[in-house]
Structures are given as C-alpha cells and as structure tokens.
Amino acid sequence: MSLDTDAAHRATVDRAIDAVWRIESSRLIAGLTRHTGDVALAEDLAQDALLAALQQWPASGIPHNPGAWLMTAARRRAIDVRRRAPMLERTHARLGAEADAQADDPVHALHDALEDPVGDERLGLMLMTCHPVLSREARVALTLRLLGGLTTDEIARAYLVPEATVAQRIVRAKRTLTAAQVPFEVPRGAALAERLQMALEVLYLVFNEGYAATAGETWMRADLCDEAMRLGRVVAALAPDNAEVHGLVALMELQASRLRARVGKDGAPVLLLDQNRARWDWTLIAHGLAALRRAEQLAHRAGAALGPYTMQAAIAACHARARVAADTDWVRIAALYDALYEAVPGPVVALNRAVAVGMAYGAAAGLAAVDALMADAHDGAALRDYHLLPSVRGDLLAKLGRGDEARAEFLRAARLTRNARERAVLLGRAEAL
C-alpha cells in the first residue's frame, strides 16, 4: 500500500470511528455507569475503548458490531483496572465476574450492558447527572458531555460562558457524584419531578446543538436531534401529565420537521424563509401539533399559564401551519416572544423577539429593537461575541438599503461563528453587498 493510499485509508477509518463514537458513546457510558456506579470511571473506560479502536481498527477493519466491540474493550479494561487496584475490588466485583464470563461474546456483552429494568439506560444516566447534589450549571454541562457527546467548547458556546469554566464544572460534577455515591436509577414520584425540569433543559440544549451545530464542518447534527427527541418521548411516557414535557416534545418535533429542507444539495444552509416547504416532514409536524395540543390542554386543566417550552412550540407551530412563507403569522409570533420574555427573560429570547418584530412591523422597528438590546447592560453584554447578533443586524440593515453597514455586520458575524457552513453563508451575504 502506497503512503497516499495508506493515509487515505487511515482518514476513512478515523471518520468511521468518529461516527461510531457519536452514536455509541452515550450508550456505552450509560451501560458502564450502571455496572460500576461511578460515572467518572465509566467515561474513562469508554475513552480507553475509543483509544483501542483508534489503534486497532485501521489494521483489522471496522467490526460488524462496533458498539459491542467498544463495550467489550471497555469491560476488559475494567478487569485490568480492578486487578491492578485492589482498593477497587468491591466496586468492580460484579463487573469483573460478568466481564470474565462474557469477554469473548461481544454481542451478549452489549445486550447485557444495555439491559435496563426501566427500559432506557441513557435516561437513567441523564437523571443521574441531573441529581440535585449538583449545581444547575454542573448538571447541564455534565449531561451534555456524557449524554449528548458535546465537547467542552460546544457546551461553552451554547451557554455563552468560557470553555475553562465548563471544563471545571464537568470535573467537579463527576467528583461530586462519586463522593456522594449517587445511585444509577430512574427515580419515581416527587424525586422524578425534582429532576425533570433540568432534564428537559438538557434535552433542549442537546437538540439545539444538533439543529444548528456551534462548530465544525456540518450545519446540523441530526443524530443529536434524534437522540433528544427519543429521550423526550421516553420522559413523556414517564410523566404523562406534565404539560411542559409534551411542550418540549412538540417543540423538537416541529423544529426537526424542517431538517431536510435546512440544507441544500451542496450541504450549505438554507434559511427558513427560503426553504422548500414540500421537503418538510408533515408527519412529524402532525405529531408535533398533537403534542402541542396535549400540552395546552394539560396547562388549561391545571389552570396554569403556558410554560416556556410550550410557548416556543406555539411559535414553531406558526411556521409549521404556513404552507408558504408569506402566510406566516409574524404578529402572533412577536406576541408569543413578548410572553416568552416575560416568563424567561434572556438575551437570546430578546434577539429572537427583535427578529419577529422586524418581520411583523418592518425592518426599522426590528433594528430599533436590536439596537436597544445591544445597549442593554446585561443582555447586550452577554451577546457581545454571539455571531447571530451582527447577523440579524446585518439582515435588517440590508433590508433598509444600508449596504455598507450591513456588509460590515455580516463580516463580523463570519469572524465570530465557529461553524464552517454558516461562515460561508455569511461571507456570501457580505460579498453580495
């Protein structure tokens, strides 16, 4: 094999391993956590298995069942750890006995590792990392890391905080769970309700990272969207009378219905108003609208106002019901954003509200809302390095015929984004001006 051919082969295998890891990592870590009772050890074992794959698969080829191979490698590594560290003997006694018996049977090993008394180990992992012993910020960061497979950089950008801060939160969170001996379980009753809100927030962020990837060469990560929706439906089955659970499921399904239309044939992003709506998934829209009706009915029955996820789902429903972009009810969307900001004020909600105001009442009104946001000491400061702020402002300036100013905003947005596809779109808009 020539050097060029060998390099190409290695690159192909590395891409395959990366794809397998994105699919299997949360499943692998969840299974190992259930058996070891130690989330930090489980992640270490999973990383060791990944390293083994990077070393062996280029020569041996991708195995028929890569997830089973990784699980077997992780279990063998656990045996080594147990044997080399007698102090861990009791912690890993059951793991070692099972792994010794199953190490040569990867399919059996994977089946056993994924068997869960409540039906979904990844849900158990999510609720473990949403334990109240952790701070709110730590719960979100750790769950996104372990369940969503996001890097510390991706989590930092999703939350608009420094990467070092996220890294510290993750390390401390794992230590805290281990020290507190938090069990791997799906709680019931009041304990489940206590963790549910944070679990919903985590699913929301995982979905958003899949819907619009913060970094990398791809515009979207559909695997994250699918995983968030799958877990959302599991949570809805566990808490059928919780309006916000159904609201979040509705929001994710309505947003995901547009995935096929959000990229062109060349992989470039296609903005909402330019999308071919015939490519939207109308079955998923029907499911989302049904979940929204369920959420609204539950809130009404309880005499409660609509929650933030249900309000966002109602916004998504305005788009879903418009067969052509011109039929979109932007006045209703702007009103829903007003209500959403009252319920959960924040810089990103304020920016989305400004977009809706611009669409409902004209670009000048939208620009005024954006400029007021930029002048706000809190929200404006939080959005200082957020690429969508200059992107939105550039769009409004372009509609007002202020081309030079709009071009400068698009160039600034291109410098701020970490996503290659999005950068290309922004540079193209700047060039067009």
Secondary structure, DSSP 8 states (H G I E B T S, - for coil): --HHHHHHHHHHHHHHHHHHHHHHHHHHHHHHHHHHS-HHHHHHHHHHHHHHHHHHHHHH---SSHHHHHHHHHHHHHHHHHHH-GGGHHHHHHHHHHHHHHTT-HHHHHHHHH--TTS-HHHHHHHHHT-TTS-HHHHHHHHHHHTS---HHHHHHHHTS-HHHHHHHHHHHHHHHHHHT-------HHHHHHHHHHHHHHHHHHHHHHHS-SEES-S--HHHHHHHHHHHHHHHHHSTT-HHHHHHHHHHHHHHTTGGGSB-TTS-B--GGGS-GGGS-HHHHHHHHHHHHHHHHHHHHTT----HHHHHHHHHHHHHT-SSGGG--HHHHHHHHHHHHHHS--HHHHHHHHHHHHHHH-HHHHHHHHHHHHH-TTHHHHTTT-THHHHHHHHHHHHTT-HHHHHHHHHHHHHH-EEHHHHHHHHHHHHH-
